[in-house]
Amino acid sequence: MGLAFLCFIPLASISAVPALLVMVILGVFAVSELLLSPIGLSVTTKLAPDAFRAQMMALYFFSVGLGTAMSGVLSKYYDASREVGYFGILGAVAVAAGVVVFFIRRGSAVRWRACTDRPRMVLVNTFRCSTAWRCASSRSRA
């Protein structure tokens, strides 16, 4: 998604942007959304404990709504004279957030892989230590 924002930067110097070019950039947004949404829904249902699956889905959709609200808040900072900075900062922040999530995921994937060896195992935070994770079977969650 951040790369789609960065696609707007070369268009800042053009006074009349072709509609086809804007449609291509919006197509990049649509494809990125189509790639992100099913993965987010799948991960939410797979990682959520059975007792909290509905709440986790609600939080997932709440985060999507929060992102939509943030886009409305950020839109008031748009100014045609500072177009490059606006789209550059939004794109850079989105790409940086993706890189941070990528590196955080690398550490948690090792812990998750250890839990998926056995059937019906879920990743559960012990709440004793923020970095302590353990695998718990569905029998021990009751």
N, C-alpha and C positions, 0 to 999 in steps of 0.2 A: 504494500500500500504506500509505503514511503517513496518508493521509486516512481509511483504514479504522480505524486506531488512534484517530484523533481523533473518530470516530463514537462511541466508548465514553465519552467525557467527559461528555456530558449524562446518561448513565445512572448516574453515580456517586452522585447524590443519591437515587436510587430504591432502596427496600429490596428490593422484589420485581420484578425485571426480567422483562417478558413474553418468553416463549420465541420468539415470532414476531419480536420486535425483534432478538434475538440472531441468529436465522437470517438476517435481512436484512443485518446487519453482516457475518456470515460469508459471505454472498453477495457483498458488496462485496469481501472478501478474495479469493474465488474468481474473480471477474471480473478483478480486477487481476492475479492470477496467470496467468489465461488470456491476458491481453494481453501480459504480460512474457515468458513462457517461449518462445513461438514466435519472438519477435523476437530474444531472446538466442541461441537456437540458430541462427537464420538468420545473424545477424551473425558468430557464431563460425565458422561454416563458410565464409562469404564472405571474411572478412578473414584467415583463417589461411592461411599458405603451404601448398602441396600436400604438402610433406614433413612438415609438423607438424600436419596437420588432426586426427589422432586425439589428439595430446597436447593441443591446444587444446580439444577437446570434453571430454577428461578434466578439464582445469582448470575448464571451465565447470561441470561437474557437481560438482567439488570445491568450487567457490564456493557452490553451492546447499546442499551438505552442511554447509559451514562456517556458512552463515547459519542453518541449522536447529539446529546445535550452539550458536550464539550465542543463539538464542531460548531454549534450555534454560538457559543460564547467566543470562540476563537475567530469567528467570521467578522466580528465587529472591529478587529484589528487590521482588517484588509484595507489597503489604500492603493489605488492604481499607481501612485508615484513610487511606492515601495514594494512593488509586486515581487521582485526577485528575492528580496529578503524574506517576505512572508512565506512564499512557497519553499524557499531554500531552508528556512528554519523548521517549518513543519515536516518537510521531507527528511531532513537530517535527524530530527528528534525521533521520527518514526523508525528510521533505519537503525539508529543507535539503540532504541528500545528492543528492536528485533535481535540485534547482536547480543545485547545483555541477556535476553531470554534464551538465546541459543546457547550461551556459555553456562547459564544456570541449569539448563536442561541436561547438558553433558554430565554434570555431577549427579543429578537425580536419576538419570537413566540407568546408572550402574546400580543404584539401590533398587530401582523398580525391576530391573532384570533379575535380581536375586530373588524377588518375590514371585516372579511369574513361572518359576521352575515347577512349582507344585500346583495342582488344581485348586481353584476357588481361593486364591490368596489375594489379599489386598494390601496396599501400602497404607499404614496407619501411623500417625504421629503419636508418640508416647506422651507428649505434653510435659514430660519431666525436663527435657532439654530440647531447645529449638533445633539442634542438629541431630538429635537421636531419632532414628527411624527404625521400626521393626516390622516384620511381616507377621500378620496375625491371620489365622484361618477363620472361616465364617463361624466355626463352632466356638472359638474363644471370644468372639465379639458379643455374644449374648449375655 
